[in-house]
Amino acid sequence: MPREAARVFRDMLLAVKVLHDNGWLHGDLKPPNIDLIGTRSALEPTPGSGGTLNYIAPERELNPYDHSVDIWGLGCVGYELTYGRHP
């Protein structure tokens, strides 16, 4: 991962940590998107109504979900910053 990309990714990690530490989840992490959703509990799935294809965590479409969906999105963004393409 190029140095500048690593700095951007680190900033994203820190920002998501602040959100999670305060009981918020992002819910749709991807390079061009900032969309905050506040919650302290699991949310019910709503297939086809939220998130972005190729970035959305599988459980967001199938099961109640929590902050872990942001970890999936961060992994996708980290991969994309490292390899220049989506996984």
C-alpha positions, 0 to 999 in steps of 0.5 A, spaced: 500 500 500 502 506 498 504 511 503 499 516 502 493 510 501 496 507 508 495 514 511 488 515 508 486 508 511 489 509 518 485 515 518 479 511 516 480 506 522 481 511 527 474 515 525 470 508 525 473 507 532 471 513 534 464 512 531 464 505 534 466 507 541 460 512 541 455 507 539 454 509 532 455 505 526 457 507 519 453 501 515 456 503 508 463 504 508 466 505 501 471 510 498 466 515 496 461 515 501 460 518 508 453 516 511 452 515 519 447 511 522 446 511 529 445 505 533 447 501 540 443 494 538 442 490 532 438 492 526 434 487 522 436 486 515 432 489 509 435 486 503 436 490 497 434 497 501 441 499 503 448 498 502 452 498 496 454 492 492 461 489 493 462 493 499 456 491 503 457 485 509 453 479 507 450 479 514 447 486 513 442 482 507 441 476 511 441 477 519 440 482 524 447 486 524 451 490 528 458 494 528 461 488 525 459 490 518 463 496 518 469 491 519 467 488 512 467 495 509 474 497 512 477 490 509 474 492 502 477 499 502 483 496 505 484 491 499 482 496 494 487 501 497 493 496 496 491 492 490 488 498 486 481 494 485 476 491 489 476 484 492 
